[in-house]
Amino acid sequence: MRKYIYIIGKAVFLLVMLLPLGMGGAYAQEKASKDSLGKVVLTEYTDEYLDTVKVNKKFLINDYTTIGFQYGVGMNAMSFNPPKKQGSLITPVNFGVTFTNYGKMFGFLPYFGLQAGIYYGQDGYLFKKNKDDEFAYDVDGATKAIYDVLEGNLLTLFHADIWRVRLMATAGIYGGYRMKIQRWGDRMDPEYATSFRDYERRVDYGAKFGAGLGFLIDPIEIYFKADYKWGWSSLYEPDYMSEYYYRFAYPSDFLFSVGVHFQITKRTGKTQSQLRREARQIVYNPEKQ
């Protein structure tokens, strides 16, 4: 009986000792094999397997894109020549959609971006009566006017991120079209209360500058901004009243807005394709790590 126990025990011992060698051989067979000519052929690993390979995840600011939606309130005025005393016109209709791409300058400075936006908003002017003689300036009898404007802009963007807070500034150009008009005034011709005259310009363009504060809660970003719009296209032809004395009226508007932006691509860290590429390097070329 002891003889049989000894034989069985020895067989189990040999089996336990040989099992790792057999597994190692099978694993090696999976990793690499030889063809009929004796050349080594590497196995092609699937993306699912590469996703399981551990890669050191460093903090990395990516080039990424966002789409944003904003609402703002405008404080509008006009730069008149000859000068006219006026008040600030508050317009609560300002909506916009923006596309922002953040990128690195010179390949390593992650402080820059490019932003394109489409907006539907308002601008205009408002003249207040003088307290002494109740006199108020006007434009063709109108003491108040509001223009509905469809506008597009292209801005360069500069930003500095402090943890999840972003300080930013923008500068660029805009172009727009004055779609509708409403006028008010005691001496105004009622025919033009909601229509444009022949000498009035409907195309608007100029420069736009802004500054803002953002909060980054990936994948959402919330911004509070103040923008200044400096128009280069007068409301009307400068010689419409006199060919000797030109008159101008350029938009000069401030816009205070809040926006919610959604990250389309990853803001920080390595993307899945980057991680998979590094995993492939680890699997196929471990000596280069």
Backbone torsions as a table, in degrees:
resi	resn	phi	psi	omega
1	MET	NA	-43.0	178.8
2	ARG	-62.7	-32.1	-179.7
3	LYS	-63.7	-43.1	-179.0
4	TYR	-68.8	-38.3	178.1
5	ILE	-62.9	-39.8	179.5
6	TYR	-62.9	-43.9	-178.8
7	ILE	-64.9	-45.1	-179.9
8	ILE	-62.9	-43.0	179.4
9	GLY	-62.5	-41.3	179.1
10	LYS	-65.1	-38.3	179.3
11	ALA	-64.6	-42.9	178.1
12	VAL	-62.2	-42.2	180.0
13	PHE	-60.4	-46.2	179.6
14	LEU	-64.2	-37.3	179.1
15	LEU	-64.4	-43.2	178.6
16	VAL	-63.8	-38.8	-179.5
17	MET	-70.2	-35.1	-176.2
18	LEU	-85.4	-19.5	-176.4
19	LEU	-59.9	-45.9	178.4
20	PRO	-61.2	-35.3	179.2
21	LEU	-65.8	-39.5	178.5
22	GLY	-65.4	-41.4	178.7
23	MET	-66.8	-42.2	178.9
24	GLY	-60.8	-40.2	178.6
25	GLY	-63.4	-41.9	179.6
26	ALA	-64.7	-41.3	179.6
27	TYR	-63.1	-42.7	178.4
28	ALA	-64.5	-35.0	179.2
29	GLN	-64.4	-33.0	-179.1
30	GLU	-73.7	-36.6	-177.9
31	LYS	-73.9	-41.0	-176.2
32	ALA	-148.7	147.3	177.6
33	SER	-144.2	168.5	-179.6
34	LYS	-114.0	140.6	176.0
35	ASP	-84.1	-172.4	-175.9
36	SER	-65.7	-22.3	179.4
37	LEU	-92.4	0.0	177.8
38	GLY	88.8	6.6	178.8
39	LYS	-83.2	143.8	-179.5
40	VAL	-78.9	130.3	178.4
41	VAL	-116.6	120.6	-179.7
42	LEU	-82.6	143.9	177.7
43	THR	-76.5	138.0	177.8
44	GLU	-86.0	114.8	-178.0
45	TYR	-81.6	147.7	179.4
46	THR	-79.3	162.6	176.8
47	ASP	-63.3	-33.0	178.8
48	GLU	-62.9	-39.5	178.4
49	TYR	-69.6	-42.0	-178.4
50	LEU	-63.7	-30.7	178.3
51	ASP	-65.8	-19.6	-179.8
52	THR	-88.1	-12.7	-179.6
53	VAL	-72.7	130.3	-177.4
54	LYS	-77.4	126.9	178.5
55	VAL	-124.6	139.3	178.1
56	ASN	-64.6	122.3	-177.9
57	LYS	-95.3	103.0	179.4
58	LYS	-90.3	153.8	175.6
59	PHE	-72.2	117.7	-173.8
60	LEU	-138.4	128.9	176.2
61	ILE	-89.4	118.8	-177.1
62	ASN	-87.4	163.8	163.2
63	ASP	-79.7	117.6	-173.9
64	TYR	-139.9	169.8	-173.5
65	THR	-127.7	144.2	175.9
66	THR	-130.6	156.0	168.4
67	ILE	-118.7	133.4	-173.7
68	GLY	-129.9	154.8	177.5
69	PHE	-128.3	130.2	-175.1
70	GLN	-134.5	154.1	174.4
71	TYR	-131.4	140.5	-178.0
72	GLY	-145.7	167.1	176.0
73	VAL	-120.0	129.5	-176.9
74	GLY	-98.3	147.6	171.7
75	MET	-120.3	104.2	-165.4
76	ASN	-108.9	149.4	175.2
77	ALA	-156.7	175.0	177.2
78	MET	-127.8	145.0	173.6
79	SER	-94.8	100.3	-175.1
80	PHE	-93.8	145.2	171.8
81	ASN	-140.0	112.4	2.9
82	PRO	-62.1	153.2	-176.9
83	PRO	-62.7	147.0	176.6
84	LYS	-136.9	132.7	179.8
85	LYS	-72.1	130.4	-175.8
86	GLN	-146.2	167.0	175.1
87	GLY	-107.4	178.0	179.3
88	SER	-88.9	133.7	178.3
89	LEU	-100.8	121.3	179.8
90	ILE	-94.2	124.8	179.5
91	THR	-121.7	120.3	-176.2
92	PRO	-92.0	8.5	-177.1
93	VAL	-109.3	96.8	176.8
94	ASN	-150.5	107.9	-179.6
95	PHE	-123.9	149.2	-179.2
96	GLY	-155.7	156.7	173.8
97	VAL	-125.5	131.3	-177.0
98	THR	-127.3	149.7	171.9
99	PHE	-121.4	124.6	-175.6
100	THR	-124.7	130.6	174.9
101	ASN	-116.6	119.0	178.5
102	TYR	-94.3	132.4	-178.2
103	GLY	-143.0	175.0	-178.1
104	LYS	-105.6	132.1	173.8
105	MET	-84.0	136.3	-177.2
106	PHE	60.8	17.1	175.5
107	GLY	84.1	-5.4	-177.4
108	PHE	-145.6	-4.8	179.4
109	LEU	-99.8	99.8	-172.4
110	PRO	-86.6	56.3	-175.4
111	TYR	-122.8	11.8	-169.3
112	PHE	-127.8	164.5	178.5
113	GLY	-167.9	173.9	179.0
114	LEU	-134.8	130.9	-175.8
115	GLN	-127.5	131.3	174.5
116	ALA	-119.3	138.2	-176.7
117	GLY	-143.1	153.8	174.2
118	ILE	-123.4	130.9	-173.7
119	TYR	-133.3	148.6	168.7
120	TYR	-120.8	115.6	-174.7
121	GLY	-146.7	-167.1	-178.1
122	GLN	-137.3	151.1	166.8
123	ASP	-146.4	179.4	-177.1
124	GLY	161.8	-157.8	-178.6
125	TYR	-148.6	161.4	179.3
126	LEU	-147.9	123.8	176.3
127	PHE	-103.8	134.8	178.4
128	LYS	-103.5	148.5	179.3
129	LYS	-73.4	144.5	174.6
130	ASN	-70.8	133.0	-175.8
131	LYS	-65.0	-28.3	-176.1
132	ASP	-77.9	-53.8	-175.5
133	ASP	-114.9	7.5	178.7
134	GLU	57.9	23.8	177.3
135	PHE	-83.0	139.7	176.8
136	ALA	-133.1	139.1	174.4
137	TYR	-66.8	163.8	176.6
138	ASP	-153.8	168.0	172.2
139	VAL	-120.8	106.3	-176.4
140	ASP	53.5	40.6	177.9
141	GLY	89.0	-10.6	-178.6
142	ALA	-92.4	125.9	176.2
143	THR	-96.7	-6.8	178.0
144	LYS	-151.3	138.2	178.0
145	ALA	-148.6	141.0	176.9
146	ILE	-127.3	128.1	178.0
147	TYR	-107.1	134.0	169.5
148	ASP	-90.9	125.0	-171.2
149	VAL	-125.6	134.1	169.4
150	LEU	-100.8	124.4	-168.3
151	GLU	-135.2	146.1	171.8
152	GLY	-128.3	146.9	178.3
153	ASN	-140.3	161.7	176.5
154	LEU	-133.8	117.3	-172.2
155	LEU	-126.2	143.4	166.4
156	THR	-87.6	148.7	-172.5
157	LEU	-130.0	135.2	176.8
158	PHE	-123.5	134.1	-176.4
159	HIS	-145.4	155.0	173.9
160	ALA	-133.1	125.4	-177.1
161	ASP	-102.6	129.2	175.2
162	ILE	-119.5	97.2	-172.7
163	TRP	58.0	-111.5	-178.8
164	ARG	-107.7	22.6	177.2
165	VAL	-117.5	136.7	-178.5
166	ARG	-124.0	129.2	170.8
167	LEU	-101.2	132.7	-174.6
168	MET	-142.7	156.3	175.4
169	ALA	-141.0	146.4	-178.8
170	THR	-131.3	153.5	176.4
171	ALA	-155.5	140.6	179.9
172	GLY	174.9	-155.6	-176.5
173	ILE	-124.9	160.5	177.1
174	TYR	-140.4	159.8	173.6
175	GLY	-142.6	143.0	-176.7
176	GLY	-149.9	175.4	179.5
177	TYR	-136.5	126.5	179.3
178	ARG	-79.5	108.5	-171.7
179	MET	-86.0	-42.0	-177.0
180	LYS	-137.9	162.0	177.2
181	ILE	-143.8	145.3	171.3
182	GLN	-131.7	133.8	-178.5
183	ARG	-128.1	152.3	175.8
184	TRP	-135.2	145.9	177.4
185	GLY	164.4	145.4	-178.2
186	ASP	-70.0	-30.5	-176.3
187	ARG	-103.6	14.7	-175.7
188	MET	-85.7	145.2	175.7
189	ASP	-72.4	117.8	-177.5
190	PRO	-58.4	-23.0	-179.1
191	GLU	-62.2	-28.5	-176.6
192	TYR	-108.2	23.0	178.9
193	ALA	-65.4	-31.7	-179.1
194	THR	-133.3	22.4	-179.7
195	SER	-137.2	157.9	-177.9
196	PHE	-92.1	147.6	172.7
197	ARG	-85.6	164.6	-176.2
198	ASP	-62.5	-33.5	-175.2
199	TYR	-90.0	3.3	179.2
200	GLU	-88.8	136.6	-178.5
201	ARG	-88.0	136.6	179.5
202	ARG	-107.2	-16.2	177.2
203	VAL	-85.9	131.6	-178.8
204	ASP	-124.3	145.2	177.1
205	TYR	-160.9	162.6	-179.7
206	GLY	166.3	-157.7	-178.4
207	ALA	-108.9	154.0	-178.4
208	LYS	-139.9	133.4	-179.9
209	PHE	-131.0	151.4	-178.8
210	GLY	-159.0	165.1	175.9
211	ALA	-147.0	150.3	-176.8
212	GLY	-160.9	172.8	179.3
213	LEU	-128.3	130.1	-178.0
214	GLY	-125.3	153.2	176.9
215	PHE	-122.2	122.9	-172.7
216	LEU	-101.0	108.3	178.3
217	ILE	-122.6	77.9	-171.9
218	ASP	-46.7	131.2	6.9
219	PRO	-96.9	24.8	-179.7
220	ILE	-113.9	142.7	175.0
221	GLU	-128.5	132.5	-178.3
222	ILE	-116.0	129.1	-175.2
223	TYR	-125.5	144.4	170.7
224	PHE	-120.0	121.1	-171.6
225	LYS	-131.2	154.7	170.1
226	ALA	-127.2	125.3	-178.7
227	ASP	-121.0	148.8	174.8
228	TYR	-122.1	128.4	-179.1
229	LYS	-111.5	122.5	-178.4
230	TRP	-112.5	104.2	-175.3
231	GLY	-77.6	145.1	178.2
232	TRP	-114.2	2.3	179.9
233	SER	-117.6	119.3	-178.1
234	SER	-67.7	156.2	179.0
235	LEU	-65.7	-25.0	-175.8
236	TYR	-146.4	165.6	176.9
237	GLU	-62.9	132.7	-173.4
238	PRO	-63.8	-22.1	-177.0
239	ASP	-107.6	22.9	-174.4
240	TYR	-70.4	-22.3	177.6
241	MET	-101.5	-31.7	-178.4
242	SER	-156.4	137.1	177.6
243	GLU	-79.6	-5.0	-179.5
244	TYR	-106.8	-28.7	-177.8
245	TYR	-121.8	103.2	-176.4
246	TYR	-78.5	148.3	178.0
247	ARG	-127.4	142.1	-178.6
248	PHE	-134.5	155.5	174.4
249	ALA	-151.0	103.4	-176.5
250	TYR	-105.7	135.3	176.4
251	PRO	-60.7	140.9	177.7
252	SER	-143.9	89.5	-167.4
253	ASP	-119.6	147.4	169.1
254	PHE	-112.4	142.4	178.6
255	LEU	-131.8	125.2	177.3
256	PHE	-110.0	122.8	-169.5
257	SER	-139.2	161.5	171.7
258	VAL	-126.8	138.6	-176.9
259	GLY	-137.6	148.5	175.4
260	VAL	-117.0	122.8	-177.8
261	HIS	-116.5	142.6	-179.4
262	PHE	-115.1	129.4	-179.3
263	GLN	-74.8	121.1	177.3
264	ILE	-81.8	-36.7	176.2
265	THR	-121.9	170.7	-171.6
266	LYS	-71.0	132.0	-178.0
267	ARG	-80.6	-47.2	-177.4
268	THR	-128.9	162.3	179.9
269	GLY	82.3	178.9	-179.3
270	LYS	-91.9	139.2	177.7
271	THR	-72.3	167.6	-178.9
272	GLN	-61.3	-37.6	178.9
273	SER	-67.2	-36.7	176.9
274	GLN	-66.4	-44.3	178.6
275	LEU	-61.6	-42.0	-179.5
276	ARG	-66.0	-37.5	178.7
277	ARG	-65.0	-41.0	178.0
278	GLU	-69.4	-36.1	176.8
279	ALA	-64.1	-38.9	177.3
280	ARG	-62.3	-38.6	177.9
281	GLN	-64.3	-40.3	179.7
282	ILE	-65.4	-41.3	-177.1
283	VAL	-71.5	-45.8	-171.9
284	TYR	-92.2	-29.0	-178.0
285	ASN	-132.6	61.0	-176.9
286	PRO	-63.6	-23.7	-177.7
287	GLU	-71.0	-17.2	-179.5
288	LYS	-89.8	-2.9	-179.2
289	GLN	-76.4	NA	NA
